[in-house]
Amino acid sequence: MANTSQSAPMALTSSQLEKWFANIEKGNGRTTTETNSSLAAQFLARFGLQDATQVIEFLKTVGGNETINMIAQEIMKEEAQIQFIREKNAEELLRQQQLLFLLMSLIAKSKAQAEHVSEQTQQQNDQKLKEARVEGKKESRSIATHMADANARANKLQELDKELRKLENDLQEVEKELEAIEEEVLLMEDRHVHITDDLDLLNTYLQLPLVNNQPIPHAHVHQQIATLSAQLAALRAQQAAPIPATFSDTTQLQLTKLRIDKKIRMLEDRLSFHQAQLQQPPQTSEQVFQQLLERVKAQLNEPEHIYESPTHREREEESLRLQERGFSQALQVLRNERILLNSQLERVYDFSQAQLIIDPSHMSRYRRYGDSYAYFSEDIAPERERQLSEQDWLQAKLNYETSRPHICTVNFFYNDQMNREVESLKERTQFCQSRAQDLMSRIEKVQTTKLQLLPEKTPFSMTPKPQPKSSYSLMLERLVPSHAPAPRPQDILNAHKELEAVVPSHNKDALHKLIDEVRPDEIMAPEIRFSWFNRFKSLMPNVPVPVPEVEEESKLKYKK
């Protein structure tokens, strides 16, 4: 027995669908005598392409190209049918004319004359039929040519759109790289401020007479203690001052607190050092710097939890490492293990003038090399210097670059390293800016090529109706134009009101900041303008920023 619970498969036919759609249309409360086919067509029309813009967007797709080809084929079929009817009519006309002339020949009883007339008529008709066929072929070829041109133009526009998207993505990547470089610059500046304080403290100790094995005068010590005590009292008062109620930047407040705490700690260290000099005057210079070195090492071994953040700990450790190297270098000079050289490789006795700190027995191995130094692996006599090859000099320069951390004084090494980092960031910035300019130039060329293709109309092109969103694009172009004239104060005010009415409430503060960047009678630079549009697009992704077609139209309207 068959299972009746399973329904038999039902095939949908066009007549069934037409009937269903007509019933749905009748169910909407309409009283009509129209046929099912008409009602079904009305039902389907509600859910198809609603306006010319949707039709154009559809024709730009792969399915649209197929639709255009299908339409062309139908047109060609229609032309072929028309041509067939023309030929049938011509043949019928020829047949009637032949009968007429045959009748005339019978009436005239001149068979020869009738044959001659018939032959002439036949030749004329044949010529007309031939011309009609040639004309039909020309028309068919014309339609095919238009279709081929339209397809080629559509493919070219798709390629241009693809290239334009890639260039814009590349430009966004370059912009991100520039933003990353800017972040690196800010971090480097903050790090430099942090480390400079510790280097200043190190330089204060390195300038003491102890470096030259001279005792510190008591008057100098008392003066330093009084000065440091006053500075310490002022900083402690600043630390204890109440925070203003209107101060809301907690990050800046935290940074300020950390800097004050660090300065207090540094002043306390210096004050403790000078007080120890009064209590133990017979200390040797080597003992003094040995104690300073041990104090720095103790700070390096302190637990990490006393620091506010990993970044602060990292910078603090870097500063202490520099101080450790500085005090170690001072001990090496006091013990005559190393000597100090200035920029001209002359021996000096002051750390403030020194750039290199080297083994005294290696002094003849150093030479100036352009704006840098060369460090040979063996002693070089002056007369042998002329015999050195370019490869020898390059290897010596490489030796210097490798040995820089060990043969440069702390201050010179840090400042030189900072200059190298600044130069590297500057080169990266210039490269990115040059890359951005090149990308914007290529984008402009692609947009120009696209504009040259768009005005060419095909026999099947349709003019789209303007959409409301296009007005926002025109308004943005007037607010932030790429060419003269610059926005007027009234333009900025009008755009502000219009955009504020459509921007979501949670984005209005960001919109106000964007509008504030627009200056009357000024045109933004291309890279700033591109960034401005991208930020606006993040506030209102549904409102398009100006595209090449709209930009061209906006310029014409604005000139009026």
C-alpha positions in Angstrom: 0.0 0.0 0.0 1.4 3.4 -1.0 2.4 5.9 1.7 -0.3 8.6 1.5 1.5 10.9 4.0 4.0 11.9 1.3 2.6 14.4 -1.1 3.2 13.8 -4.8 5.8 16.2 -6.3 4.3 19.1 -8.1 5.9 20.8 -11.1 5.6 24.6 -11.3 4.6 25.8 -14.8 4.4 29.3 -16.1 0.6 29.2 -16.3 0.4 28.1 -12.6 2.8 31.0 -11.5 0.8 33.4 -13.7 -2.5 32.3 -12.0 -1.0 32.6 -8.5 0.4 36.0 -9.1 -3.0 37.1 -10.6 -4.8 35.8 -7.5 -2.4 37.7 -5.2 -3.1 40.9 -7.2 -6.8 40.3 -7.0 -6.5 39.7 -3.3 -5.2 43.2 -2.7 -8.8 44.4 -2.9 -8.9 45.4 -6.5 -12.0 44.9 -8.7 -11.0 44.5 -12.3 -11.8 42.6 -15.4 -8.2 42.4 -16.6 -6.8 39.0 -17.6 -4.5 36.9 -15.5 -1.5 37.7 -17.7 -2.0 41.5 -17.1 -2.5 41.1 -13.4 0.6 38.8 -13.1 2.7 41.4 -15.0 1.5 44.1 -12.6 2.5 42.0 -9.6 6.0 41.3 -10.9 6.5 45.0 -11.8 6.4 45.9 -8.1 9.5 43.9 -7.3 11.7 44.5 -10.4 14.0 47.4 -11.1 12.3 50.5 -9.8 14.2 53.4 -11.5 16.8 54.2 -14.1 19.7 54.2 -11.6 19.0 50.5 -10.7 18.8 49.6 -14.4 22.2 51.3 -15.0 23.8 49.6 -12.0 22.4 46.2 -13.2 23.7 46.8 -16.7 27.2 47.3 -15.3 27.2 43.8 -13.9 28.1 40.6 -15.6 24.4 39.7 -15.8 23.8 43.2 -17.3 26.3 42.5 -20.1 24.5 39.3 -20.8 21.2 41.2 -20.9 22.6 43.8 -23.3 23.8 41.0 -25.6 20.4 39.3 -25.4 18.6 42.6 -26.2 21.0 43.1 -29.2 20.3 39.6 -30.4 16.5 40.3 -30.2 17.0 43.6 -32.1 19.0 41.8 -34.8 16.3 39.1 -35.1 13.7 41.9 -35.4 15.8 43.6 -38.1 16.1 40.2 -39.9 12.3 39.7 -39.8 11.8 43.2 -41.1 14.2 42.5 -43.9 12.5 39.3 -44.7 9.1 41.1 -45.0 10.7 43.7 -47.3 12.0 41.0 -49.5 8.6 39.2 -49.6 6.9 42.5 -50.5 9.5 43.2 -53.2 8.9 39.7 -54.6 5.1 40.2 -54.6 5.5 43.6 -56.3 7.7 42.0 -58.9 5.2 39.3 -59.5 2.4 41.8 -59.9 4.5 43.9 -62.3 5.3 40.9 -64.3 1.6 40.0 -64.6 0.8 43.6 -65.6 3.4 43.7 -68.3 2.4 40.3 -69.5 -1.2 41.6 -69.9 0.1 44.7 -71.7 2.1 42.5 -74.1 -1.0 40.5 -74.8 -3.0 43.6 -75.5 -0.3 45.1 -77.7 0.1 41.7 -79.4 3.8 42.3 -79.4 5.6 39.4 -77.7 9.0 40.7 -78.4 8.2 44.1 -76.9 6.6 42.5 -73.9 9.7 40.4 -73.3 11.9 43.4 -73.6 9.8 45.4 -71.1 9.7 42.4 -68.8 13.5 42.0 -69.0 14.0 45.7 -68.2 11.6 45.5 -65.3 13.3 42.4 -64.0 16.7 44.1 -64.1 15.4 47.1 -62.2 13.7 44.9 -59.6 16.9 42.8 -59.2 18.9 46.0 -58.7 16.5 47.3 -56.0 16.5 44.0 -54.2 20.3 43.9 -54.2 20.5 47.5 -52.8 17.9 46.5 -50.2 20.0 43.5 -49.1 23.2 45.6 -48.9 21.4 48.3 -46.8 20.1 45.6 -44.5 23.6 44.2 -44.0 24.9 47.6 -43.3 22.3 48.2 -40.6 23.0 44.8 -39.0 26.7 45.6 -39.0 26.1 49.0 -37.5 24.1 47.5 -34.6 26.8 44.8 -34.1 29.5 47.5 -34.1 27.6 49.6 -31.5 27.2 46.5 -29.3 30.9 45.6 -29.6 31.9 49.2 -28.7 29.5 49.2 -25.8 30.9 45.9 -24.5 34.5 47.1 -24.9 33.6 50.4 -23.1 31.9 48.6 -20.3 34.9 46.2 -19.9 37.3 49.2 -19.9 35.2 51.0 -17.2 35.3 47.8 -15.1 39.1 47.6 -15.5 39.4 51.3 -14.6 37.2 50.9 -11.5 39.3 47.9 -10.4 42.5 49.9 -10.9 41.0 52.9 -9.1 40.0 50.7 -6.1 43.5 49.2 -5.9 45.2 52.7 -6.1 42.9 54.0 -3.4 43.6 51.0 -1.2 47.4 51.5 -1.7 46.9 55.2 -0.8 45.1 54.2 2.4 48.0 51.9 3.3 50.5 54.7 2.7 48.4 57.0 4.9 48.4 54.3 7.6 52.2 54.1 7.3 52.4 57.9 7.7 50.2 57.7 10.8 52.4 55.0 12.2 55.5 57.1 11.6 53.8 60.0 13.4 53.1 57.7 16.4 56.8 56.6 16.3 57.9 60.3 16.4 55.7 61.0 19.4 57.0 58.0 21.2 60.6 58.9 20.4 60.1 62.5 21.6 58.6 61.2 24.9 61.4 58.7 25.3 64.0 61.4 24.6 62.5 63.7 27.3 62.6 60.8 29.8 66.2 59.8 29.0 67.5 63.4 28.8 66.7 63.9 32.5 68.9 61.0 33.4 71.7 62.0 31.1 71.6 65.5 32.6 72.1 63.9 36.0 74.9 61.8 34.7 76.6 64.9 33.1 76.3 66.7 36.4 78.4 64.0 38.1 80.8 63.8 35.2 81.5 67.5 35.5 82.6 67.3 39.1 86.3 68.0 39.9 86.6 64.4 41.1 87.0 63.2 37.5 90.4 65.0 37.5 91.2 63.6 40.9 90.6 67.0 42.5 88.7 67.4 45.8 85.3 69.0 45.9 85.4 72.4 47.8 83.1 72.5 50.9 81.7 75.8 49.7 80.6 74.2 46.4 79.0 71.3 48.3 77.1 73.6 50.7 75.9 75.7 47.7 74.7 72.5 45.9 72.9 71.3 49.0 71.0 74.6 49.4 70.0 74.7 45.7 68.9 71.1 45.6 66.9 71.5 48.9 65.0 74.5 47.5 64.2 72.6 44.2 63.2 69.6 46.2 60.8 71.6 48.4 59.2 73.2 45.3 58.6 69.9 43.6 57.1 68.3 46.8 54.8 71.3 47.1 53.8 70.8 43.4 53.2 67.1 44.1 51.0 67.8 47.1 48.9 70.5 45.3 45.2 69.6 44.8 44.1 68.5 41.3 41.7 71.1 39.7 38.1 69.9 39.4 38.0 70.8 35.7 41.0 68.7 34.9 39.7 65.5 33.1 42.7 64.2 31.2 43.7 61.3 33.4 46.5 60.2 31.1 48.2 63.6 31.1 47.8 63.8 34.9 49.5 60.4 35.3 52.4 61.4 33.1 52.9 64.6 35.0 52.8 62.7 38.3 55.4 60.3 37.0 57.7 63.1 35.9 57.5 64.9 39.2 58.2 61.7 41.1 61.2 61.0 38.9 62.6 64.5 39.4 62.1 64.3 43.1 64.0 61.0 43.2 66.8 62.4 41.1 67.2 65.4 43.4 67.1 63.2 46.4 70.0 61.1 44.9 72.0 64.2 44.2 71.3 65.7 47.7 72.3 62.4 49.3 75.5 62.4 47.3 76.6 65.9 48.4 75.7 65.2 52.0 77.9 62.1 51.9 80.8 64.2 50.6 80.5 66.4 53.8 80.3 63.4 56.1 83.2 61.4 54.4 85.6 64.0 52.9 88.6 61.7 52.6 86.9 59.5 49.9 88.9 59.1 46.7 87.4 59.9 43.3 87.4 56.2 42.3 85.4 55.3 45.5 82.9 58.0 44.8 82.1 56.8 41.3 82.1 53.2 42.5 79.4 54.1 45.0 77.4 55.9 42.3 77.8 52.8 40.0 76.6 50.5 42.8 73.6 52.7 43.5 72.5 52.5 39.9 72.9 48.7 39.8 70.8 48.5 42.9 68.0 50.5 41.2 68.2 48.1 38.2 67.6 45.2 40.5 64.5 46.7 42.1 61.2 44.8 41.6 59.2 45.7 38.6 56.0 46.2 40.5 57.1 49.6 41.8 56.8 51.1 38.3 53.5 52.3 36.9 53.6 50.5 33.5 55.8 48.3 31.3 56.6 51.2 29.1 57.7 53.3 32.0 59.8 50.4 33.4 61.5 49.9 30.0 62.4 53.6 29.7 63.6 53.7 33.3 65.8 50.7 32.7 67.2 52.2 29.5 68.1 55.4 31.4 69.7 53.5 34.2 71.7 51.4 31.8 73.1 54.7 30.2 74.0 56.0 33.7 75.7 52.6 34.5 77.8 52.9 31.3 78.6 56.5 32.0 79.9 55.8 35.6 81.8 52.8 34.3 83.5 55.0 31.7 84.4 57.6 34.4 86.1 54.8 36.4 88.0 53.7 33.3 89.3 57.2 32.8 90.2 57.6 36.5 92.1 54.3 36.3 93.9 55.4 33.1 92.4 52.4 31.3 90.8 54.6 28.7 91.4 58.1 27.3 88.9 60.7 25.9 89.1 62.0 22.3 87.2 64.9 20.8 85.7 65.1 17.3 89.1 65.7 15.8 90.6 62.7 17.5 92.5 64.9 19.9 92.9 63.9 23.5 90.8 65.8 26.0 90.0 65.5 29.8 86.5 66.7 29.9 83.5 64.4 29.1 81.5 67.4 27.7 84.1 67.7 24.9 84.6 64.0 24.3 83.1 61.8 21.6 85.3 58.6 21.9 86.7 56.8 24.9 89.4 54.3 23.7 92.3 52.2 24.8 95.4 54.5 24.9 97.4 52.0 22.9 94.9 52.0 20.0 95.0 55.8 19.4 96.9 55.4 16.1 94.2 53.1 14.7 91.6 55.9 14.5 91.1 58.2 11.6 88.5 60.7 10.4 86.4 59.3 7.4 84.1 61.9 5.9 81.5 62.8 8.6 82.3 59.6 10.5 85.3 57.6 11.7 87.5 54.7 10.6 88.8 52.1 13.1 91.6 49.9 11.8 92.4 46.5 13.3 96.0 47.4 13.7 98.2 50.5 14.1 98.5 52.7 11.0 101.5 54.9 10.6 101.0 58.2 8.7 103.3 57.1 5.8 101.3 53.9 5.4 98.0 55.7 5.3 98.5 56.7 1.7 98.9 53.0 0.7 95.4 52.0 2.0 92.9 51.0 -0.6 89.3 52.1 -0.7 88.3 48.6 0.5 90.6 49.1 3.6 88.8 52.3 4.4 85.4 50.9 4.0 86.3 47.9 6.3 87.7 50.3 8.9 84.5 52.4 8.8 82.5 49.2 9.2 84.7 48.3 12.2 83.8 51.7 13.7 80.1 51.2 13.2 80.3 47.8 14.8 82.3 49.1 17.8 80.3 52.3 18.4 78.5 51.1 21.6 82.0 50.3 23.2 84.2 53.2 22.0 81.8 56.2 22.1 81.0 58.2 25.2 77.5 57.8 26.6 76.3 61.2 25.6 77.8 61.1 22.1 76.5 57.6 21.4 72.9 58.4 22.5 72.8 61.7 20.6 74.2 60.1 17.5 71.8 57.2 17.8 68.9 59.7 18.2 70.0 61.6 15.1 70.1 58.4 13.1 66.6 57.5 14.2 65.4 60.9 13.3 67.0 60.7 9.9 65.5 57.2 9.3 62.0 58.5 10.2 62.5 61.5 7.9 63.6 59.3 5.0 60.6 57.0 5.6 58.3 60.0 5.7 59.6 61.5 2.5 59.3 58.1 0.8 55.7 57.7 1.9 54.8 61.3 0.9 56.4 60.7 -2.5 54.5 57.5 -2.9 51.3 59.2 -1.9 51.8 61.9 -4.5 52.5 59.3 -7.1 49.3 57.4 -6.2 47.2 60.5 -6.2 48.6 61.5 -9.6 47.8 58.0 -11.0 44.3 58.2 -9.4 43.7 61.5 -11.1 44.8 60.0 -14.5 42.5 57.0 -14.1 39.6 59.3 -13.1 40.3 61.5 -16.2 40.3 58.4 -18.5 37.0 57.3 -16.9 35.4 60.7 -17.5 36.4 60.6 -21.1 34.7 57.2 -21.5 31.5 58.0 -19.6 30.1 60.8 -21.9 30.1 58.5 -24.9 26.5 57.3 -25.2 25.5 54.0 -26.7 22.2 53.5 -28.7 20.9 51.7 -25.6 22.1 54.1 -22.9 19.6 55.8 -20.6 20.0 58.9 -18.5 19.7 58.2 -14.8 17.5 60.3 -12.6 19.4 62.2 -9.9 19.3 60.7 -6.4 19.0 62.6 -3.1 22.4 61.3 -2.0 24.1 63.0 -4.9 23.2 66.3 -3.4 25.3 65.4 -0.4 28.2 64.6 -2.6 27.9 68.0 -4.3 27.6 69.8 -1.0 30.8 68.0 0.2 32.6 69.0 -2.9 31.6 72.6 -2.5 32.7 72.4 1.2 36.1 70.7 0.5 36.8 71.4 -3.2 39.7 70.2 -5.2 39.9 73.3 -7.4 39.1 77.0 -7.1 36.9 78.6 -5.9 37.5 78.0 -2.2 34.6 77.6 0.2 33.0 80.7 1.4 31.9 81.2 5.0 28.2 80.9 3.9 29.0 77.6 2.2 30.6 76.2 5.4 27.6 77.3 7.4 25.0 75.8 5.0 26.9 72.6 4.8 27.2 72.4 8.6 23.5 72.7 9.0 22.6 70.2 6.3 25.1 67.6 7.4 24.2 68.0 11.1 20.6 67.1 10.2 21.6 63.8 8.7 24.6 62.7 10.8 23.8 60.3 13.6 23.7 62.0 17.0 26.7 60.0 18.4 28.9 61.2 15.5 28.0 65.0 15.8 31.0 65.8 17.9 33.3 64.3 15.3 31.4 66.1 12.6 32.0 69.4 14.3 35.7 68.7 14.5 35.8 67.9 10.8 33.9 71.1 9.9 36.3 73.1 12.1 39.2 71.9 9.9 37.6 73.6 6.9 38.9 77.2 6.5 37.1 79.9 4.4 38.9 80.8 1.2 41.4 78.0 1.6 41.7 74.7 -0.5 43.0 71.7 1.3 46.1 69.9 0.0 45.3 66.6 -1.9 46.5 64.3 0.8 44.7 66.2 3.6 41.5 66.3 1.4 41.6 62.6 0.8 42.0 61.9 4.6 39.2 64.3 5.4 36.8 62.5 3.1 37.8 59.1 4.5 37.1 60.4 8.1 33.7 61.8 7.0 32.9 58.5 5.3 33.4 56.7 8.6 30.8 59.0 10.2 28.2 58.5 7.4 29.0 55.4 5.3 25.7 55.7 3.5 26.5 59.2 2.1 28.9 58.9 -0.8 31.9 61.2 -1.0 32.4 63.0 -4.3 33.3 60.7 -7.2 34.8 61.9 -10.5 31.5 62.2 -12.3 29.9 64.2 -9.5 33.0 66.4 -9.0 32.8 67.5 -12.6 29.1 68.3 -12.4 29.7 70.2 -9.1 32.3 72.4 -10.7 30.0 73.4 -13.5 27.1 74.2 -11.1 29.3 76.1 -8.7 30.6 78.3 -11.6 27.1 79.3 -12.4 
